[in-house]
Amino acid sequence: MALVEINQGEPEAPWYDADGLSETPVIHPSATVLRTRVGPWTSIARGCEILDSDFLDFAYATPNVQIFNAEIGKFCNIATNVRINRTNHPMWRASLHHFTYRSRCHHMGEDDREIFDWRMKSRVVIGPDAWIGHGAIIMPGVHVGTGAVIGSGAIVTKDVPNYAVVVGAPARVIKRRVDEVTEAALLRIEWWDWSHAELKEAMPDFRALDAAAFAAKYDALPSMIRAI
């Protein structure tokens, strides 16, 4: 039987939309975003839940990402079904269940603010240009470095160095994206803080040069004109 070409539906991601992104965040109507500050050129897709967080410029989250109490750095790439800082339960108590601290909804008195305040002390921080792979889980209090890669399905329980690639459960470093010299140069350049116009001007080099060559070229320029 011959194959039949099917064309059904429309992709939801803004990079497929003729209008694309803008300084106004693109947030899918089905997403829940509460007590969260969102930067320009960002995208939050279908079914995401982002609470008590900062979601910085150019970051994007694909469908069904859950984030609580986190700083998502500029240009972060977050794949589907990622969970960042999902909340811990009070293991020291006789019961782990919600009824001991979400007491109001169980008609057992007022909620226990102590547990919610405890959770807020374990903020996750993800540096610029990190890539969080499909289904990864980042545990409370973890810091993920600039340019790091979290492999699909990884469970990240400890801090991840800049430009490291980690995989597994618990996640472990398997390699570096760049050498230490290139890392230091990229951290000095801080291209993620460039303006939209500066990024556009440097686009040919972002595309043509590898990380080492890019870092060497722009690190050699005076800081005020690195992106010109």
C-alpha positions in Angstrom: 0.0 0.0 0.0 1.4 3.4 -1.0 2.3 6.0 1.6 0.0 9.0 1.8 1.4 12.4 2.7 -0.5 14.0 5.6 -0.6 17.7 6.4 -2.7 18.3 9.5 -2.5 21.0 12.1 -0.2 24.0 12.7 3.0 24.0 14.7 2.6 26.1 17.9 6.2 27.3 18.4 6.6 31.0 17.5 9.7 30.2 15.3 7.2 28.7 12.9 5.0 31.8 13.0 5.4 34.5 10.4 5.4 37.1 13.2 8.0 35.3 15.2 9.1 36.6 18.6 9.3 40.2 19.8 10.1 42.2 23.0 6.6 41.1 24.2 6.9 37.6 25.7 5.0 34.9 23.8 3.0 32.9 26.3 0.6 30.1 25.2 -2.9 30.6 26.5 -2.8 27.2 28.3 0.4 28.1 30.3 0.2 29.1 33.9 2.7 31.9 34.9 2.3 33.3 38.3 4.4 35.7 40.5 7.1 35.5 37.7 9.0 38.2 35.8 9.5 37.5 32.1 12.0 39.2 29.8 11.8 40.2 26.1 12.2 37.8 23.2 11.0 34.9 25.4 8.6 32.0 24.6 6.6 29.8 27.1 4.8 27.0 25.4 1.6 25.0 25.8 1.0 23.4 29.2 3.9 25.1 31.0 3.7 26.0 34.7 6.1 28.7 36.0 5.8 30.0 39.5 7.8 32.4 41.6 10.6 32.7 39.1 12.6 35.0 36.8 12.6 34.0 33.1 15.2 36.2 31.5 15.6 37.5 27.9 15.5 35.1 25.0 14.9 32.1 27.2 12.3 29.6 25.9 10.4 26.7 27.4 8.8 24.0 25.1 5.6 22.2 26.1 4.8 20.9 29.6 7.8 22.4 31.5 7.3 23.0 35.2 9.4 25.6 37.0 9.3 26.7 40.6 11.4 29.3 42.4 14.1 29.6 39.8 16.2 32.1 37.8 16.2 31.0 34.2 19.2 32.8 32.6 19.2 34.6 29.3 19.1 32.4 26.1 18.3 29.2 28.1 16.9 26.4 26.0 14.4 24.2 27.9 13.1 21.1 26.3 9.7 19.4 26.8 8.7 17.8 30.1 11.6 19.4 32.1 11.0 19.9 35.8 13.0 22.6 37.6 12.9 22.8 41.4 10.0 20.6 42.1 9.1 20.9 45.7 10.4 18.7 48.5 8.2 17.2 51.2 9.0 17.4 55.0 10.7 14.0 55.4 11.4 14.7 59.1 7.7 14.7 60.0 5.6 11.7 60.8 3.7 12.2 57.6 4.9 13.4 54.2 1.4 14.3 53.1 0.0 17.7 52.1 -2.5 17.7 54.9 0.1 18.7 57.5 0.9 21.9 55.6 -1.8 22.4 53.1 -4.3 22.0 55.9 -6.8 24.6 54.8 -8.0 22.7 51.7 -8.4 19.5 53.9 -10.5 21.6 56.4 -7.9 21.0 59.2 -7.0 24.6 60.0 -4.6 27.1 58.5 -1.8 26.3 56.1 1.7 25.9 57.6 3.8 28.8 56.2 7.0 27.2 57.6 7.1 24.6 54.9 6.5 27.1 52.1 9.2 29.5 53.4 11.6 26.5 53.7 11.0 25.7 50.0 11.6 29.3 48.9 15.1 29.1 50.5 16.3 26.5 47.8 16.2 28.6 44.6 17.6 27.1 41.4 19.8 29.3 39.3 20.5 28.5 35.7 23.2 30.5 33.9 23.0 32.0 30.4 22.8 29.8 27.3 22.3 26.5 29.2 20.5 23.6 27.4 18.2 21.5 29.5 17.3 18.3 27.7 13.9 16.5 27.5 12.6 15.1 30.7 15.5 16.4 32.9 14.9 17.1 36.5 16.8 19.8 38.4 16.5 19.4 42.2 16.1 22.3 44.7 19.0 24.6 45.3 21.1 23.5 42.3 23.1 26.0 40.2 23.6 25.2 36.6 26.6 27.1 35.0 26.7 29.2 31.9 26.6 27.2 28.7 26.1 23.9 30.4 24.2 21.0 28.8 21.9 18.8 30.9 21.2 15.5 29.1 17.7 14.1 28.5 16.3 12.4 31.5 19.1 13.5 33.8 18.4 14.1 37.5 20.6 17.0 38.6 21.3 16.9 42.3 24.6 18.9 42.5 25.8 22.2 40.9 26.9 21.9 37.2 30.1 23.8 36.2 30.1 26.3 33.3 30.2 24.6 29.9 30.0 21.1 31.3 27.9 18.3 29.8 26.1 16.1 32.4 24.0 13.0 31.9 22.5 10.3 34.1 20.8 9.8 37.4 22.3 11.3 39.4 23.9 13.5 36.8 27.6 13.4 36.3 30.0 15.4 34.1 31.1 13.5 31.0 32.9 16.2 29.1 33.3 19.9 28.6 31.8 21.9 25.7 34.9 24.1 25.5 38.4 24.3 27.0 39.2 26.5 29.9 40.8 29.2 27.8 37.7 29.5 25.6 35.4 29.4 28.7 37.3 32.3 30.3 37.1 34.3 27.1 33.4 33.7 26.7 32.7 34.7 30.3 34.6 38.0 29.7 32.8 38.7 26.4 29.3 38.0 27.9 27.7 38.0 24.5 24.3 37.2 26.2 24.3 40.8 27.5 24.6 42.3 24.0 21.8 44.2 22.5 19.5 42.8 19.8 21.3 45.0 17.2 24.7 43.8 18.4 23.6 40.1 18.2 22.3 40.6 14.7 25.5 42.3 13.6 27.6 39.4 14.9 25.3 36.7 13.4 27.7 35.7 10.6 30.3 34.9 13.3 27.9 33.0 15.5 27.1 30.8 12.4 30.6 30.4 10.9 33.0 30.3 13.8 33.2 27.6 16.4 33.2 28.6 20.1 37.0 28.8 20.3 37.4 31.0 17.2 34.4 33.2 18.2 35.9 33.7 21.7 39.3 34.5 20.4 38.0 37.1 17.9 35.7 39.0 20.3 37.9 38.7 23.4 40.6 40.5 21.5 38.4 43.5 20.9 37.9 46.3 23.4 34.9 45.6 25.6 32.9 48.6 24.2 33.2 47.4 20.6 33.3 43.6 20.9 29.8 43.2 19.3 30.2 45.8 16.6 
